[in-house]
């Protein structure tokens, strides 16, 4: 998957954006991520480091399910057909097809982030259908970072030029 340049760049951008969001949360309201990965809240450097490493794992695997649809993901020359988009919408659920090992709390967090990062916060839209989990704070962070990167991306997206960060921030303020 990381041999696919647009997907690799996207993953690295989501990693950076998620890292910034998580750092802010850990600085200002670390209790927000209490319970993620089965970890109890602690006001310590070790806890912050552990949460940062777990977030990195979650981000690096959030789009691993695109392995099954690389031909469509790699298409940057035209808009996707409805059938192609339906196939791409299956990528969050594909983590389970790839990883079939022991599901400890850490792997469960990675799984939840891969599965639920396109589900709307109110659970009334997005894909696939699902429910919030104890790992929801990380899912939310990755979902926001994923959306910010998609909105500002200028590589590998068939639906047009990305927005500048200033334009995106103006839209948020509006």
N, C-alpha and C positions, 0 to 999 in steps of 0.2 A: 504494500500500500504506500509506503513512504517513497517508493520509486516513482510514484505518480506526483509530479511536481506541484500541481495546484492543490492536491489533497494534503501533501506534506506542508506546504506553506500555510494552508488553512489551519491545520492542526497546530503548527507552531504559533500562529497568531492567536488562536483560541487559548493556547497554553499561557501566552504572555498576558492576555486580557484577563483570563481567570486568575492568574497569579496576582495581578494588581487588585482585583476585586477582593480576593481572599485576604491579601495583606491588609487592606483597609478594614475589613470586617474583624480580623484578628486584633487589629490595633484599637478599634472603637467598640466592638460588640462581640467578643469571642464566644459568648454563650450562644450566639445564633447557630454555630456549627456543633454544639454539644450533641452527642449521640451519633454523629456521622462516623461511619466505619466502626461503630460500637465503642467509640472513645468517649469517656466522660470528660467534662470540661475541667480544664486546669489553667491557671494563669501562670504558665511557665514557658520558657523558651523551647523546651523539649516538646511540649504539646503543639506549639506553633510550627516547629519543624516537621513533626509527624503529620500534621494536617496539610502542610505544604507539599510533602512528598506524596501523600495520598491523592491530593488534587492533581498533581502532575500525572500520576498513573491513570486517574479517571479521564483526564483530558487526552492523553496519548492513545487511549483505547475507545474514546467516545464514538468515533466513526469507523471502527474496525469492521463493522458489518458491511461497509461499502466494498469490501473485497469481492463480494458476490455480484456487484454491479459496476465494476470499474469501467466497462465499455461505455456506460451511460454517464458516469461521473466525469469521465475524460472528455466528453463532448462539450466543446466550448465554441463550436462553430454555428450552432443553430439551437433554437428552442427545443426542449424535450417534447416528445409526443405524450399524450395522456397515459399510454401504456408504459412508456419509459419512466414517467414520474411515479406511477404506481409501484414499479419495481424498486425505484430508489427509496420510496417511503417505507419499504420493508427493512432498510438497513439497520435501524435501531434494534430490531428483534433478532438480528443475525448473530449477535455476540454469543448467544447460547449455542449456535451451530458450531462456532469456532472453539469456544472454551467449554469443555465438559468435565472439568476436574472438580476438586473439592471446593465448595463454596464457603470459605471463611468470611468473616465480616468485611475484610478489605476487598476481596474479590466481589462480594455482594454489592459493595459500594460502586466499584467499577462497572458491574453489570447494570445497576440501577441508572447510573449516569448514561451509559450507552443506550439503554432501553428507553429512557424517559426524556431525553434532552430536547425532543421536538413536541412533547405534550404541553399544551397550554397550562399556565398556572392554575386556572379555574377548572381544569380537566374537561372543558366543553369543546375542545378543538385540538388540532395537532394530530400527531400520530406517534405510535399506535395508541389505542385506548389503554389507559392505565390508571393507577392510583398513586397518590403520594406515599413516600416511604420515609423511614428515619433518615435516609440519606438525601432527602429533598433539598436541603441547603446547597449541597454540591451540585445537584441536578439543576437548580435554579441558576447558580453562578455560571455553569457551563452553557446553559440555554441562552443566557444574556450575552455571554462572550461569543457564542456561536452566531447569534443574530447580529451582533455588532460587526463581526468579521464579514458575514455575508453581505451586510448593507454597504460596507466600505471596500469590498474586494474588487480588484481590477484584473485579477487573473483567473481564467478558467470558469467564469460564470457566463452562460449563454444568454442571460436575460438583460444584459446592459452593463453600462459602466457603474462602478461603485460610487457612492457619495463620498464627499470629503467628511472628515470627522466634524468639522465646523458645521456643515449642512445638517449632519445627523444630530448634533447637539441642539441646533436650532429647532429641528423637528421635535426632539424630546421636550424642549422647553414649551413649544406650542401645544 
